């Protein structure tokens, strides 16, 4: 390697890298801002215009784009005709490209005007990067300061496989860059959620849905938030599995939605197999944990727990004789960390609640395709009385809480919520049933009865409308007196009439919360 081209916006580590290149007798070619920094550090370089034969022009829009630079990167060192062409055209090889791009993403976050955004779309940088990556058998391309240390360490024994990996990283970076530009400019017009951008860098998970399945985590830019579950690093514990990530996602999202209605209170969610099995909303964090756990102590074993408040020592001590897989909280105080450190396999994840309007897009695969949709971020509702009997005053205060918890039960979902010890809690849930009647009669109602709830004082929330009056008949049979459901069935009046017949209060929301 004889020549390197340095042109970076993020100048982190570039001086150290340039000094190393000089120790290897490599000629450095550089552009305006990068060249100025090299000069200030007394590192000699060749100006890009000496290679292209043209000055930088149009306010810096034209610097590196040229036949000479592209040819120096692209010609194949193993092809006799390419070598002959390069010699006749007086093209010198460029063996290393160090380039990162104009910070379009950072400028976009500052809500810059369109003209400023356009000026921060890099053209020459992606051209050089892609040319270098295409010719990876002969050219090394560095696109991130994080790569410099490894490049220096392995310089003397760098292999074609190393350069191939650098090329993959480069193509991944330019794909992400271009997709972010498209997403942002389109959203600037329509306010639509961003399309997912997949990062090719994958991390291997412990295993998949079952131990005989391999699994990986690939970070996806599918939300406007920067701190995500996918890029959060556990503070302690063993590696995460595929199911761990799904359960953590459900716990964090459910609890984040509850945080938006908490009004400063503690919201605490316990998830088992991606369904809420314990949920509590109230004033005290330790009591919230106790109340949530009491919703279903059996299912809480081996669960994932999420709190919207700092996890404290008292909560940790209360869990000392209980097994959980993961705890998620905005932070863990020193006492909590000390107690939980004794549970070597327990994962602790520091992550603040999800923003209210993160504009997340969810991605699921089917055979031969991807299903992409907006995440269900609805947390506020309008309630329309439909029956002669009105919801009790106590259950009216549970409506938003019940709607959010119900949103995270797998369909068909029936949620029973109640007030206990000054907390809003999950009294019983029926989920994942093809028959909505079974969700209520065989699952949710028996769970609530087992916990000694007075059925007339709980609020039932259904994730979809009741298509027939038989659902109301079951409600009457088990003692339910307060119902919230979306409405919208062609038999709504039949259902309303049944409520009036049995003296049951019912309100419509017009919002369905299926979760398949």
N, C-alpha and C positions, 0 to 999 in steps of 0.2 A: 504494500500500500504506500502510495507516494503523495497523494493529494486528498485533502478533505475540504468540503464546503460547509461553512458554519453560517447559519442564518436563523436566529431564534428570537421569538418574542419573549418567552420566559427564559431569562438569562441565568437562572439558578444553576450553579455548578459549571458554567461554560468556561470560566477562566481556568479552573483546575483541569478540565478536559483538554483545553487548548495547550496548556503547559505540558501535559503528558504527550500530546501529539508532537510537540516540538522535540521532546526527548527521543522520539522515534524517527526524527528527521523527515517528518511529513509536512509538506507545504500546506499552509492554510489559506483558503480563499474565503473572503467574507464580504458581507453587505454592510450598508450604512450604519445602523444602530449597533449591530454586533461588532463591526469593525472599529467603531469609535471606542467601545469598551475594551477591545483588545489593545488598541493604541494606548489607552490610559494605563493599562497594565504592562506596557512595554513588550507586548507580544507581536512580533512582525507578522504581516499577512499580505496577501495579494488582493487588491480591490477587485470586486466582481466586474467592473467595467474594463479592466485589463484583460479579462477572459472573453467577455462578450464583444468588445470593440465598440460598445455604446454606453453612454452615460445613463445613470438612473434618471428617469423622466416621469412627468405627469404626477408630481408630488409623491413619488415613491411607488406609484402603481406598477411601473416597469423597472424591474431590477434583474431578476434571475431568468426570466423567460427569454430563451435564446437558443439558436441552433447549436452553438458551441457548448453550452452547459448541458442541454438535453442529450446531445451526442456523446459527450464525455461520460455521462451516466449510463446510457443505453447500449453502446456498442459492445458486442459479445467478445470477450477476450479469448474465447476458445474457437472462434470462427475465423478462418483465414481471410475470407472476403471482407468481414467486418474490420479486421486489423488492417487490411490493405486500404479500405475506404478511409479509415481514421487517419492513416499515414498520409494519404493523398490530400485529405481535407485539412491536415494539420490540427487534428483533434487530439488533445491530451486527455487521458483517462482521469475521471474523478472517482476515487475509491471509497470515500466515506462521505455521507451526508448527515449533518446534524441540524435538524430543523423542527421547530414547533410553530404553530400557526397563530395568526392574529387572534386575539382573545374574544371572538364573537360571543361566546357563551357568557363570559363575564360582563361584557358590555350590555348584552340583552338583559341580564339580571338587574341592571341599573335603570331599566326601562328607557333606554336611549331612543331618540327619534330615528325615523327610518333612514335618513341620510347618514347618520353616524353608524348605524348598523351596517349599511351597505359598504361603507369605507372599511369596515372590519371583517369583510369577507376576503379571505386569503386566496389568491389565485396562483402565484408563483410557487408558494410553499407546497401545496398539494401536488403540483406538477413535478417538482423535484422529488418529493417523497415517493410518489407512485413510480416514477422512472427508476429510482434507486431500488425500490422494492421489487420491481419487475426483473431487474438484473441482479437479484440477490446472490447468484453464484459468485459474482465478482465484487459486489458493492455492499457495504454495511450501511444501514440507515437507522439512525437514532432519533426517536421522536418524543422522548420523555426524559427529563433529567434523572429520573429514577433508574434509567438504564446505564448511566455513565460509569458507575462504580464497577458493575459486572463487566462492562466492555473493557475497561482498563485492566481488570484482574485477569481476564481471559484473552487479552489481545494477542499474546504470543502463540496461543494454541487455538485460536478461533477456527471453528469448522463451518462447513457449508450449512449444516443443520442449525448452528447458531444464527447465521445470517438469514436462514429461512424463517426462524422464529421472529427475528427482528422485522422481517418483511410482513409477516402476518400481523404483528402489532401495528405496523404502519398502516396497512390496509384497513384494519379495524378502526384506527384513529381517524383516518380520512372519511370512512363511512359514517362514523358517529358525528363528525364535524358537519358533513353535508346534510345528514338527516336532521340534525339540530337546527340548521339554518332553515330548511324546508318547514319543519314543525313550527318554528317561531314566527316566520313570516306568514304562514297560513293562519296561525292562531291570532296573529295581530289583526287579521282581517275578519276572522269568524269566531274568536274566543273558544274554539273547540279544544278538546283535550289533546295532548301530544300523542302522536303515534309512537309505539314502542321502538326503542333503538337497542339492539342487542349488542352486548360487549362479547367479543369472541373469547376473552380470557375467562376460563372456567376454573372453579375450585371444586375438588371432589368431596362429596358428602360421605358420611360413614357408610350408608347404603340407601337403597331406594325404599319404596313403599313396603317391601319385604326384604329380608337379609340377602336373598339370592339375586336381587336386582341392584345393579350399579346406578349411581346417581351423581349429578353435578349441579352446582349452582352457577348460573351465568347471569351477571348483573345486567339489568335492562333499564334503560332510561324510559320509564313509563309513567313518570309523575314529575310535577314541578318541584317537589321537595328535594333537598340535597341529602339530608340525613335519612337513610332508609333502613328497613330491616335487613335488606340484602347486603348493605355495606357496613352494618354494625359489627363490631368485633367483640365476642364474648369476653368478659373479664376473667372468667375461670370456667373450668369444667371440660368434659370430653367433647369430641367433635360432634357436630350436629348431623342428624339424619334428614332425609326427605320429609318424613312425617313430622319431625320436630319443627321444621321450617313452616309447614302448613299450619300446625297448631299455634306456633308463635304468631304467625300472620293473623289468624283468626282472633287470638287473644288481644293482640295489640290494636287491631282495627275496631273490634267491638268496644274495647275500653276507651279508645280515642274518641269514638262517637259519643260515648257516655260522658266523657270529659267536657264535651261541648255543651252539655246541658247541666253539668254538675254545679255551676255557680260557686266554685271554690271548694266544694265538698270532695271527699275521696271517692273515686270510682274504682272498683276492683272486680276483675273478671277472671274466672277459672275456666279453662278450656280442656275438654277431653275429646279426642277424635274429631277435632275441628268444630265441635258444638259447645256452646256455653252450658256448663253443668252447675256453676255457682256464680252469682252476680250480686253485688251489693253497692248501694250508693248512700253515703251518709257522712257524718262529721269526722269520725275518728278512724285513722288508718288501721290500727290494730283490730278494732271492733269490726271494721269493714271486712278484714280478712277472715275473722271468726264467723261473721254472718254469711259470707260467700261460701266458706267451707261447709257450713252447716246445711246449705242447700242440697248437697249431695256428697256426703263424706266418702262414700265408696268410690264414686267416679273421680273425686278429687285426688285420689291416690294415683301418682304417676302423671299428673296434669301439668299444664303450663299456666302460670299466673301472671297477670299484668296489673300494675297499679299506676295511677296518674300522679302519685305523690312520691317523694323520696322514701325509699325502703329503709326502715329503721331497725335498730337492734332488737326492740321488743317484738316486732313481727318475726324477725329471724329466730329468736328464741322460741317463739310459739310454734314455729315449724320444725324445731330441732328433732322431734320424734316422728316426723311425717316425710314421706317421699314425694318429691315433685321433680320434674325434669328441667324446667326453665323458669326463671323469674325475670320479668321485664319491668323496668322502672326508669324514670328520668335520671335517677341517681341512687346510689347506695351509700349511707353514711358509714363512717369508719367502724362503728360498733357492729353494724350489720355485716360488713365485709369480714370482720374478724370471726364472727359466729359462723357465717356461711362457708368460710374457708375450710371448715371441718368436713363439709360435704364435697369431696373431691370431684365427683362426677356432675354436680349441679352446675348448670350454666347460668351465668348472670349476664344480662344484656342491658346496657344503659341506652335508652332511647326515649326521647320526649314523645308525647302524644302526637299523632298525625294531625297536620293542619286541617282546618275545616274544609277548605276547597283546594285539595291537592291535585285535582284533575287527573286522577290516576286512571290508566287504561289497564284492564286485566287481559291476560293472554292464556288461553288453554288450547291444547292440541287435540285434534281428531285425526283419524287416519288420512294422511295426505294434505292436511291443512291446519291453519291456526284460526281459532275463534277469538276475536278481539272486541271488547266492549268497554264502555265507560264503567268505572267502579260505581257501586250504589253508595253514594255519599250523602244521601238524604237523611237529615236528623231533625227536621222540624215539620210539623204537620198541622192541618186544619181538620177539626173534628165536627162532623155534622150529625146532630141527633136524628135518629130515624124512627125510634119507637116512642110510644106514649110515656113509658117509664124512663126516667132520666138516670144517668150514671150517678152513683153515690158520690158524695163529696170526697170521701177518702180515695176512691179509685180514680177520680178525675186527676189527682196529683200524680198518678202512676202512668199516665198515658204515654208521654214521650219515652220514659224509661222502658215501658213494655214494648213499644214499637221498635226501639233500637235493639233490645235483647232479641226480640222475635226475628229481626232482620238477619241474625247470625245463626239461626237454627236451620238445618237442612230441611228442605221442603219434603212432604207437607209439614209445616211447622205450626204448632199450637203452643203458645206461651201463657203461663199463669204467673202473674206478678202480684205482690202483696206488700203491705207495710208491716214490719216487725222490728221492735226495739228501736224505733225512730230511723230505720233504714228501709229503703226500697230494695226489695230482694226478689230473686227468682224463686217462685214457690213450686213450680213444676213445669216440665217441658216435654213435649212429644214431637219427635223429629224424624225425618228420613222415611216416612211411611207413605206408601202409595195411596192409602186410604186416610183421609183427614179425620174421619170418625175414630179410627184406631189411635191416631195421635192424641186425641182428647180422652177417649174412654179407657184406653188400655195403658196409656203412658202418663200424660200430664196430670190427669185427675188423681190416679192412684199415688203418684209421687207427692202431690200436695196434701192428700189425706194422710199419708204416712208421716208427714211433718206437722200434723195437727192444725192445718189451716182451716179456718171456717170458710167453706166454699162460697158462701154468699158475699164474702168480703174481698175475694180476689178478683182481679181483672183478667179476662181472657183476651188475648190478642191472636188473631189468625193472619198468616202471611198472605192469604188469598181469600177471595169471597167464598161464602157458603152457597153452593149451588142448589141445595134443597133444604126444606124445613127439618129434615132428619137431624141435622147438626144442632139445631135449637132444641129438638126433643132430647138429645143426649145431654145438652147443657142443663136442661130442666131436671133430667134424671140424676145428674151428679151434683146439682145444687148451685150451678153457676148463675149469677144474677147480673153480671156486668160484662159486656162484650164490645170489642173494637174489631172491625174488619173493613176491608177496602170497599165492599159493595161493587156493583157493576154487573151482577148476574141478571139474566132475563127473568129470573124468579125472585128478585129482591123483595117484591111485595109479599110473596108467599112467606119468605123468611121473616119479614117485618111483622106480618100477621101472627106468625107463630110466637114471636117475642111478646107481642101484646097479649096473646092468649095465656102465656105462662108468667106474665109480669116481669119480663127480663128487659133490662136497659141495653140499647145497642146504638153505637155511633159508627158512621162511615168516615173513612179517610180519603178514599179515592187513590190510595197508594198501595200497590202490591209489592211484596218483598220476597219473591221467590229466590231461593239459593240452592241451585242444583249441585 
